[in-house]
Amino acid sequence: MIVMKFGGTSVADRAATTRLIAIVRAARQAAIQPESADWRGPIVVVSALGGVTDRLLGVAAEAGAGDVEGARENIRALEARHVEVAGVITDHAARREVEAFIRREFDDLQRIAGALGVLREVTPRWLDAIAAVGEILSSRMVAAALTSHGLSASWVDARRVIVTTAGHTSALPLDAETTAALSAVVDPLLAARQIPVIGGFVGATVAGITTTLGRGGSDYSAAIVGSCLGAEEIQIWTDVDGMLTADPRIVADTHVVPHLSFAEASELAYFGAKVLHPATIQPAVARNIPVRILNSRRPEDPIGTLITRDPPPTGQALTAVASKTGVTVVDITSTRMLMAHGFLRRIFEVFEQHRISVDVVTTSEVSVSVTIDDARHLPEAIETLRGVADVTREDGMAILCAVGEGLKDDPTVVTRLLEATGGVPIRMVSQAAARRNITLVLRAADLGATLERIHRAFFERVRQVR
């Protein structure tokens, strides 16, 4: 049994949903072949229609700021778009039922917008309730569309089966409770040869209060479902052919990485590879479930990327490079660090106190430099840190992360990597203990040219061979 997750671009409109139906049909036909060891499924997990979550969060912001009419105008536009996409449902009675469901959801949103306009406050709990609407609607629509095209599908409300903590906007799944809920709701559907369709990103607390798993959480939902139900494979259907050797928006001649390890994929996702959510890999790693990335716009040419625990050796030092901008470097300097016990602990307790995640760390005898990519609470943290040290910040920075299992076996890679930067000033250099990544911190203005040079130095010959 496989879990198939379809991103927002794969359900963006009628044409995209029609392609989804064809892909699921092929998977279902493969599952029921005589030689198939498991005739169940697939299980389908879907994101909201492309761009809908951002627009829903915009509705919340408008309502909270008192612009209720602006929020209501956006709600009406979203309702019209969903009704239009629901036209892919060929059974008239089923389509009318889904359209009524859509209207009820958006009528509720209209009332919520009015209430928030009076309160002038949008709490995390309200944000989750509003943002969850996208996946609730898309999954309901896809289930009806599959059934109307001859594939027996059942909608599963994610709030019934993904049980989470109460950490609104970034809730964590409760493994035992989620496994029990999925087994109770989804297993009978699979046994009846139904195709369960679940909205990603969304869950609920034990008390039934709606939560979300954080942005990009639909991938995470698919991995949770696959892990809890013992899937053979988790497929992430998106709008690119797989994990690429670099960001194609920056580097022109990228190519697909056909096979990489869980550890490599986690590093690349964390440091900016947008095709995969960083948390996705964790449930798959726990159960050693392969993850495959495929392009829903080109299902007839499934090149894809397969992610497993132990990929075959490639002979290449680097697998891919990832990058992200919007990074801030914080320098913390104090002579009191010298030979002092507990100084680093005090520093990182400040970041924990202000809920700031740190990406890269370098230290010397009297200074610590860290990078963060969310500076919203940084001014308060700096004020606290100045009680024990001198603190400066530098914005407009970027992280470039070169990843590859081959790094452990080739001691020349660091030298070659730095030579390939072409003399660009490097602010920080870090290599993790596992020795599968080298991280460079540099000015965001230098990122594009540096990525091009590194990619040319390490991947051009690979591309020519291919």
Residue pairs with C-beta under 8 A, 6 or more apart in sequence:
1 31
1 38
1 40
1 41
1 42
1 43
1 190
1 229
1 230
1 231
1 232
2 27
2 31
2 41
2 42
2 43
2 231
2 232
2 233
2 234
2 235
3 41
3 42
3 43
3 44
3 45
3 222
3 223
3 225
3 226
3 229
3 231
3 233
3 234
3 235
4 23
4 24
4 27
4 42
4 43
4 44
4 45
4 222
4 235
4 237
5 44
5 45
5 46
5 47
5 200
5 218
5 219
5 221
5 222
5 234
5 235
5 236
5 237
6 20
6 44
6 45
6 46
6 47
6 142
6 237
6 296
7 47
7 50
7 218
7 236
7 237
7 238
7 239
7 296
8 47
8 48
8 49
8 50
8 51
8 52
8 53
9 16
9 50
9 238
9 239
9 296
9 297
10 16
10 19
10 20
10 46
10 47
10 237
10 238
10 239
10 296
11 17
11 20
11 46
11 47
11 48
11 49
11 50
11 85
11 138
11 141
11 142
12 49
12 50
12 51
13 49
13 84
13 85
14 84
14 85
14 87
14 88
16 296
17 85
17 88
17 141
17 142
17 145
18 88
19 296
19 297
19 299
20 142
20 237
20 296
21 88
21 145
21 146
21 149
21 151
22 299
23 237
23 296
23 299
24 42
24 44
24 146
24 151
24 195
25 149
25 150
25 151
26 299
27 41
27 42
28 41
28 42
28 151
28 195
30 36
31 38
31 39
31 40
31 41
31 42
32 39
38 232
39 193
40 190
40 191
40 193
41 190
41 195
41 196
42 195
43 186
43 190
43 195
43 196
43 198
43 225
43 226
43 229
43 231
44 142
44 143
44 146
44 153
44 195
44 196
44 197
44 198
45 139
45 197
45 198
45 199
45 200
45 218
45 221
45 222
45 225
46 135
46 138
46 139
46 142
46 197
46 198
46 199
46 200
46 218
47 53
47 134
47 135
47 138
47 200
47 201
47 218
48 56
48 134
48 135
48 137
48 138
48 199
48 201
49 81
49 82
49 85
49 134
49 137
49 138
52 78
52 81
52 134
52 138
53 131
53 134
53 201
53 215
55 74
55 77
55 78
56 78
56 130
56 131
56 133
56 134
57 127
57 130
57 131
58 74
59 71
59 74
59 75
59 78
59 109
59 113
59 130
60 71
60 116
60 122
60 126
60 127
60 130
60 131
61 122
62 68
62 70
62 71
62 74
62 113
63 71
63 112
63 113
63 114
63 116
63 117
63 122
64 116
64 117
64 119
64 120
64 121
64 122
65 120
66 117
66 120
67 117
68 113
68 114
68 116
68 117
71 113
71 116
71 117
72 110
72 113
75 106
75 109
75 110
75 113
76 106
78 106
79 102
79 103
79 106
82 102
82 106
82 137
82 141
83 99
83 102
85 141
86 95
86 98
86 99
86 102
86 141
86 144
86 145
87 95
88 141
88 145
89 95
89 98
89 141
89 144
89 145
89 148
90 148
90 149
91 144
91 147
91 148
94 144
94 147
94 148
95 144
95 148
97 144
98 140
98 141
98 144
101 137
101 140
102 137
102 141
105 133
105 136
105 137
106 133
109 130
109 133
112 126
112 129
112 130
116 122
116 126
123 168
124 168
124 169
125 168
125 209
127 168
127 169
127 212
128 168
128 169
128 171
128 210
128 211
128 212
129 210
131 169
131 201
131 212
132 159
132 199
132 201
132 202
132 210
132 212
134 201
135 158
135 199
135 200
135 201
135 202
135 218
136 157
136 158
136 159
136 199
136 202
138 199
139 155
139 156
139 158
139 197
139 198
139 199
140 155
140 199
142 153
142 197
143 153
143 154
143 155
143 195
143 197
144 153
144 155
146 152
146 153
146 195
146 197
147 153
151 195
152 193
152 194
152 195
153 194
153 195
153 196
153 197
154 189
154 194
154 195
154 196
154 197
155 197
156 185
156 186
156 189
156 196
156 197
156 198
157 199
158 198
158 199
158 200
158 201
158 202
158 203
158 204
158 221
159 202
159 203
159 204
159 208
159 210
160 181
160 185
160 204
161 178
161 181
161 182
161 185
161 186
161 198
161 225
162 173
162 178
162 181
162 198
162 202
162 203
162 204
162 213
162 221
162 224
162 225
163 173
163 174
163 177
163 178
163 181
163 203
163 204
163 205
163 206
164 171
164 172
164 173
164 174
164 178
164 203
164 204
164 205
164 211
164 213
165 171
165 172
165 174
165 205
165 211
166 205
166 209
166 211
167 211
168 211
168 212
169 212
169 214
170 212
170 213
170 214
171 203
171 205
171 211
171 212
171 213
171 214
172 213
173 203
173 213
173 220
173 224
174 206
175 228
177 206
178 203
178 224
178 228
179 228
182 225
182 228
182 229
183 228
183 229
186 196
186 198
186 225
186 229
187 229
189 195
189 196
190 196
198 221
198 225
199 218
199 221
200 217
200 218
200 219
200 220
200 221
200 222
201 212
201 213
201 217
201 218
201 220
201 221
202 210
202 211
202 212
202 213
202 221
203 210
203 211
203 212
203 213
203 221
204 210
204 211
205 211
213 220
213 221
213 279
214 220
214 279
216 277
216 278
216 279
217 277
217 279
218 277
219 236
219 276
219 277
219 279
219 280
220 277
220 279
220 280
220 283
222 234
222 236
222 280
223 234
223 279
223 280
223 281
223 282
223 283
223 284
223 289
223 291
224 283
225 231
226 233
226 234
226 283
226 284
226 287
226 289
227 283
227 284
227 286
227 287
227 289
228 283
230 287
231 289
232 289
232 290
233 289
233 290
233 291
233 292
234 284
234 289
234 290
234 291
234 292
235 291
235 292
235 293
235 294
236 275
236 276
236 280
236 291
236 292
236 293
236 294
237 294
237 295
237 296
238 275
238 293
238 294
238 295
238 296
239 295
239 296
239 297
240 248
240 275
240 293
240 295
241 256
241 294
241 295
241 298
241 301
241 303
241 304
241 305
242 256
242 257
242 258
242 275
242 293
242 294
242 295
242 303
242 304
242 305
243 256
243 257
243 260
243 265
243 268
243 273
243 275
243 276
243 293
243 305
243 307
243 320
244 254
244 255
244 256
244 257
244 273
244 275
244 320
245 251
245 254
245 255
245 256
245 257
245 319
245 320
245 321
245 455
245 459
245 462
246 254
246 320
246 321
246 322
246 323
246 451
246 455
246 459
247 254
247 272
247 273
247 274
247 322
247 323
247 451
248 254
250 323
250 447
250 448
250 451
250 452
251 451
251 452
251 455
252 452
253 455
253 459
253 460
253 463
254 455
254 459
255 459
255 462
255 463
255 466
256 303
256 304
256 305
257 305
257 319
257 320
258 303
258 304
258 305
258 306
259 305
259 306
259 307
259 308
259 311
259 312
259 314
260 268
260 305
260 306
260 307
260 311
260 319
260 320
261 307
261 308
261 309
261 310
261 311
261 405
262 281
262 284
262 285
262 291
262 307
262 308
262 309
263 405
263 434
263 436
264 319
264 320
264 403
264 404
264 405
264 436
265 273
265 276
265 281
265 291
265 307
266 278
266 281
266 282
266 285
267 322
267 401
267 403
267 436
267 437
268 276
268 319
268 320
268 322
268 401
268 403
269 275
269 276
269 277
269 278
269 280
269 281
269 322
270 278
271 322
271 323
271 324
271 359
271 399
271 401
271 403
271 437
271 439
272 322
272 323
272 324
272 399
272 401
273 320
273 322
275 293
276 291
276 293
280 291
281 291
281 307
283 289
284 290
284 291
284 307
285 309
288 308
288 309
290 306
290 307
290 308
291 306
291 307
292 304
292 305
292 306
292 307
293 304
293 305
293 307
294 302
294 304
295 301
295 302
295 303
295 304
311 405
313 405
313 406
314 406
315 406
316 404
316 406
316 458
316 462
317 404
317 406
317 407
317 409
317 410
317 413
317 416
317 458
318 402
318 403
318 404
318 406
318 407
318 413
318 458
318 459
319 403
319 404
319 405
319 406
320 403
320 404
321 400
321 401
321 402
321 403
321 451
321 454
321 455
321 458
322 400
322 401
322 403
323 398
323 399
323 400
323 401
323 447
323 451
324 373
324 398
324 399
325 397
325 398
325 444
325 447
326 373
326 444
327 359
327 371
327 372
327 373
327 397
327 398
327 399
327 441
327 444
328 371
328 372
328 373
328 375
328 378
328 393
328 394
328 395
328 397
329 369
329 370
329 371
329 393
329 394
329 397
329 427
329 428
329 441
330 369
330 370
330 371
330 372
330 378
330 382
330 391
330 392
330 393
331 367
331 368
331 369
331 391
331 392
331 393
331 394
332 347
332 367
332 368
332 369
332 370
332 385
332 389
332 390
332 391
333 366
333 367
333 368
333 389
333 390
333 391
334 343
334 366
334 367
334 388
334 389
334 390
335 366
336 343
336 388
336 389
337 343
337 365
337 366
337 367
337 368
337 389
338 365
338 366
343 388
344 363
344 368
346 388
347 368
347 385
347 388
347 389
348 358
350 381
350 384
350 385
351 357
351 358
351 370
351 372
351 381
353 381
353 384
354 377
354 378
354 380
354 381
354 384
355 377
356 372
356 374
356 377
356 378
356 381
357 372
357 373
357 374
358 370
358 371
358 372
359 370
359 371
359 372
359 373
359 399
360 370
360 371
360 399
360 428
360 430
360 439
360 441
361 368
361 369
361 370
361 430
362 368
362 369
362 428
362 429
362 430
363 369
369 427
369 428
371 397
371 399
371 428
371 441
372 378
373 399
375 393
375 395
378 393
382 391
382 393
385 391
394 427
396 443
396 444
396 445
397 427
397 441
397 442
397 443
397 444
398 441
398 442
398 443
398 444
398 446
398 447
399 439
399 440
399 441
400 439
400 440
400 441
400 442
400 447
400 450
400 451
400 454
401 437
401 438
401 439
401 440
402 413
402 417
402 437
402 438
402 439
402 440
402 454
402 458
403 436
403 437
404 413
404 436
404 437
405 436
406 413
407 413
407 431
407 435
407 436
407 437
407 438
408 435
408 436
413 438
414 431
414 438
416 457
416 458
417 438
417 440
417 454
417 457
417 458
418 426
418 429
419 457
420 453
420 454
420 456
420 457
420 458
421 440
421 442
421 450
421 453
421 454
422 449
422 450
422 453
424 442
424 443
424 446
424 449
424 450
425 442
425 443
425 446
426 440
426 441
426 442
427 441
427 442
427 443
428 439
428 440
428 441
429 438
429 439
429 440
429 441
430 438
430 439
430 441
431 437
431 438
431 439
432 439
440 450
442 450
